[in-house]
Amino acid sequence: MHQGGGYLLATLLVFLAVFPQPGVMVKQEDFKQCSQSAFCLRQRAYADLADITRASSPSPCELVPGSLDVKSEEGVVTASLIDRERNIPFSFNVNLLERDTARVSIKESRPLKPRYELTGDLALDAKYPASVPVGSVKHHGADTTIRFGKDERNSLLIRSKPFSFELAIGGVPAISFNDKGYLYYEHWRPKKDEEAAPAVENQAPEPEGAVPAAGSTEEKIRNLKENLKKDLWEETFNGKTDSKPHGPASIGFDVSFLGSKNVYGIPQHASDFSLKSTRGPHKAYEEPYRMYNLDVFEYIMDSPMALYGSIPFMMSHKKGATAGIYWMNAAEMWVDVETHGAESVLSKAAEYLHLGHTNTTTTTHWMAESGALDFFVFLGTKPTDIFNSFTALTGRPAMPQSFAIAYHQCRWNYMDEQDVSDVDENFDKYDIPFDVLWLDIEHTDGKRYFTWDPVKFANPVAMQENLASKGRKMVTIIDPHIKRDDNFHISKDFKDKGMFIKDKDGNDFDGWCWPGSSNWIDYTDEKARANWADKFSFANYKGSTPSLYTWNDMNEPSVFSGPETTMPKDALHKDSVEHRDVHNVYGTLFHRSTFQGHLDRNNGKDRPFILSRAFFAGTQRYGAIWTGDNFSKWSHLEASVPMLLTIGSSGVVFGGADVGGFFGNPEPDLLLRWYQVAAFQPFFRAHAHIDTKRREPWLFGEPYTTLIRAAIRHRYKILPYLYTLFEESTRTGNPVMRPMVAEFPKDEKSFSVGDQFMLGSGILVKPVITKEQASVDVYLPSSSVWYDYETFEKASPSSSSGIVTVKTPLEKIPIFLRGGNIIPRRERVRRSSSLMHRDPYTLWVAVDGEGKANGRLYADDGHSYDYQKGDFIDSEFTFSASVLKGRAINTPNLDSAAIKALGCRMERIVLVGLKAAPRRVVVADGGDKLTLQVETRKVSGGLHVATVKTGGNIVIGETWELVIE
Ligand code: NOJ
């Protein structure tokens, strides 16, 4: 297929305009600020007005007297609300659900047309939580308190005038709604009314000739009221007009996290884990956090700007109470955050005395362009309660295949089959393990996905089979833009079936992306999703084999010629749904449909592996994400930790950042430092832009090759532990890479820590984030004992600050084992993870202050769904009073022959933190005692490390006991 010169030039110009080359940083002016997104301007103006006027005129929203109705058995509370100022009636509905969850909706009672609702399984798991009955109900004056949950531990206090409500856990107020009176609902209206009337209908007109003094409160109020009327029916940004045929439909409201100084969530932003204020005297940003999936190349650090994914979920934590909110809405959203009172003398004293931040509250202001006011509140006493309830609702993470959590080698592009083969062989030559080789867009025939360049990739099957012979896989990129070309079967098929997104006039939407003129499939249409899934069958995807998996990129969607490089909001989906209503979930529907295709191609037998760039609530059901186009800079390495903590704490536990940075050429030490930390993050992939220098691990000479090899090999050794953590995530939603607050919910110093992380509960990692950094300070909570990951020496942090300073020569970043944990490992690193599948295990037993430890190992075949039938091994280990025990904690189907076949022998046990050197170690097996070989060494601080060789006498999955004498 040959293109004319004009076509190529046009493509190049569009490419250069929207996708600048390295060194050209993102142009902030290409993306909207709140004041340029008309609804955000109006909603912020409403909040400012409220702040000025609420003392004299409270929120106009009131509960209609006598309308509150409690349906005890159904767990439902309803009431009528009225906005007195604008005379708009609303219905208020609360549904109490299991897991201390409540669903709240406020809807216009008589809308001109229905609002778009993200219903069905678009954003929720098919297994929707059941309702719980209402407990006791008490009326006090016009207000009502309703109790619910186990032992009536939760309460919902509804205040009627002005309308607000508050939820408490065990009597501790946690979260409240409309305390600030920001509830502002732009109801549907006919255009003619709007032109005739001011936005705030029942306001008295300004008296003629009354011009308020410059800078006066009156002038501020007048200007804010003017802002409320801005750009209601059409708006233009950077020359692109949004026709907004239905007019304004935004919704704003405030949620306060009572007594909490820290809130987390609402990814994706290149910012801290504990969200900074965007309002009030201590604000760090002028702009609210924006959630609008966008292709933002070389993104700015420390910024609330929108990035590739959005999850409208936020969590707060204080001692004894954790609360979360999920607004089920996929429209453009902005959130202001303001922490009050943290600076007050009372708060400072409370903090000093570790009393909790009783005087501190974080207020958040949520603003969405359209959609429904339908959200969920989650209550608990620790973050893990909220991870659990949020993912019970939006879906538990999918269980990855074991190869997917190993190391991935990617670049834009591995240019041809020879290149692939050379890279593959060099990994072996340099004795570096890897599992997956990735092909970017250049592998296709003219950016037609599902095809192969006929010259460079003429033998895709042989290429994949060659990798597969070493247990390795391949991933190819498949984007959602479809080259307009009637000779391309995908384009023709979707066009003929009318399954493309339409422009506002009803024609197939035509925009620019990598292939030039393209169409976008409407993944909101179930039939289009099924049709897409079908394209992944081995018959349809020519040249694909069972070891080929998929990378979904550009699915925000990225449209080079569109407003803010994305789809126009007035483009139309099935049933004339405007793109504005579904924008943030679009990429996830594409991801989901690809996931389905992979499931189907093997009749549901093989677990899919699909990487997506865009994400939304529930993405965890379909696979992994990465943080997009970062840069080879130390600041981007630093940002990867809080970014991944936030994403992981918002349900999407399988995340990673491009190792080395996508744009630019990393200095060797930056690349090494990146490998050292990414080896402990959930998704571990090196990737680079097409214009960068080659940077495979062996290209930097010594000591870098050796040290990068060591980092990757660390990863392979902890794969059993990681796999066990992923399995835990599929049942609990607990992130694999955890914020300190999740593991130490009673330790206030942990609450705001976002620059180090826990891998599960047993390993703590802190990156080195500056060049030639000789040492790093690490915070080690005093409730645990900590051991250096390599020397096993006990850490001695300062007793007042909990900080320990760790020397960081090139070969080391701070990693600690947490006493009380048993970590399963495999020490014999091979070329790929599948070649290690039958190798014996090693257990690292790190004892706590009482000489105890426990841990777990989950193992299965690593690729199929047979584990759902019980074909797995789930072993629990406990160490106490010098006895180490192992036993199966579930009853798997496997008999002991099958257990042995799964490679569950244990070859070594390393006991860390022993107060005395063992005299001998015996297997307590009925009457006979078998003495095992043990080597002991003393480490500084007088503790001992004992390495026990089991001689193959212990099988994981069976019951066994070792006595340390
Ligand atoms: C953008 C992605 O973020 C990047 O990872 C990829 O290499 C390019 N698209 C080309 O496909």
Residues whose N, C-alpha, C, O or C-beta is under 5 A from the ligand:
A	BS01	NOJ	W412 D440 I441 D553 G628 D629
